[in-house]
Amino acid sequence: MRLVKRKLQGQPATLDIFLKTDDPYSYLLLQALSSIEKRFEVIFKFHVFQEIDSDMYPRFDMWLDYTKYDAYHLAKLYDLRFPSQNELPVINKELTNNLSLALVNIENHKEFIPKSIKLFEQYWFHATTSAVDDVLIKQNQRKLSENFVLLTKSGHYSGAMVYFEGEWYWGLDRLDHLEKRLIVLGLTHSKKESVHFDRTYETFCKAPSSAMGGDKQTPLVLYWSARSPYSYIALERAIMLCAHYKIPLMIKPVLPMMMRGMNVPDTKKIYIFLDTKREASKLGLPYGCVADPLGAAVERCYSLVEYAKSENKYHDFLLSFAKGVNSQGIRAETDKGLKTIVTRCGLDWNIAKHKLKDQNWRVLADKNLEEMYSVGCWGVPTICYRDYHFWGQDRFSIMENQILRDEQGKKS
C-alpha cells in the first residue's frame, strides 16, 4: 500500500533514520548513509532521540559497554571510524545531552550527514561537542521526546534504525536487505548497482582451510539457547566454521531470558521473528514454522545434553532440536515431538525418555551464564575464541577474520 501510494502521489522514496546519541551504531550508520545517498534515489528524514525503554534492554549497562567494543570491530570491517577501547575518551551524561540537543537542532539541515558526523567524531574521539543556544534547549528537548514517541509508535525501540515503507533495518548489519529492496524497486542511479554492505557474510568460510595452522586445541565457544531463533542460525554457522577450519566447537547452553525472569516485550518479539526470517532466508536456512519451546521443551532439551554427549551426538541433537522448533513446528514438550527430534539424529528414544527427569543440567546452565556475563555479554548467541568475544549470529565473519589474522601472525 505504501509503495502504491508513493507512486500515485509522485512522492520520493523516503528513509526515516532514527539515531540515538550514545549509540555507537548510529555513528557508524551515518558514515554508511553517504554511500546509500550516492547510489540510490532516496531522501532521508532524520529523527534524533536519547530516551530508552528499559524493558527492551534487560542489561543496558552491559549492552552499552559491549557496543563500543563491537562497533570498533565492525568499523574495521567496513573501513569506517570508531575508537578502540584504548582510545575511548571519558564521556558523561552532560556531554551526551549536549550532543543530543546539538544533533536535533540540525536534523532538518540539508547538510545533516557531514555536520552530524563531525559532531559524533568530536564526541567519540575527543569527548567534546558544540553548545546549543539556551533559547533552543526546551524546544530541542521536546523534539527529542517527540522523536522517541514516533519511534515507539512506528514499532521499534532501538537506535541506528532505518524505516522504509513498513520494514525496519538495523545499522550496518541490515543495510544489505535495504539495498536489495531498493535495487528490486528500481531506485538506483546505476543499472548495475549491487549490494555493498555484505561483509558480515559474503566471504564466510571461503578462505582455504589450509590457511589455518598450529594450535587446533583452542575451541570456539558458543553460548546457546534452545529458544533463541538467532541461536538456531548461530549453531548452523558455528558448525560450518569449525568444520571448515578444523577448530573444536564447545556449545554451552544457557536458559532463555524469559526463563531467567527477564521480560521480552511483544514489540521486540515481533521484530526478532521478522528479522530472523529474512536473515535465515539470506543464508539459505529454513525458518518460520515455529513451535515456541519456552518452558518444558527447553528443559527437556537440556536434560538430554549429557546423554547426547555420551553418544557423540551432541551437535547433531542440538541441530535436530533447533531445526525442529524453528522451522518444522515440532512440539518438543510432547513425547511425540521430542521422539522425532531424538531418533532422527541417531539417539535411542527408550534411553532418552528415562533421562528427561534429570536436573543436573541446571547447575551447568547457571555456570555457563556466569561465564557469558564474565566476558561482557548478556545474551545469546555469544561466540568466544581466545580473547575475542562477539554477540550475535551476524558476527561469525568478523570472528573468522580474527582467527585468520591470528594464524597469519603466527606464521610471520
Secondary structure, DSSP 8 states (H G I E B T S, - for coil): -HHHHHHHHT--EEEEEEEETT-HHHHHHHHHHHHHHHHBSEEEEEEEE----GGG-TTHHHHHHHHHHHHHHHHHHTT-----TTT-----HHHHHHHHHHHHHTTT-TTHHHHHHHHHHIIIIIS------HHHHHHHHHHHHHHHHHHHHHT---SSEEEETTEEEETGGGHHHHHHHHHHTT-BSSTT------TTTTTTT-S-GGG--S---S-EEEEE-SS-HHHHHHHHHHHHHHHHHT--EEEEE---GGGTT----HHHHHHHHHHHHHHHHHTT---------TTHHHHHHHHTHHHHHHTT-HHHHHHHHHHHHHHS---TTSHHHHHHHHHTTT--HHHHGGGTT--THHHHHHHHHHHHHHTT--SS-EEEETTEEEESGGGHHHHHHHHHHHHHHHH-
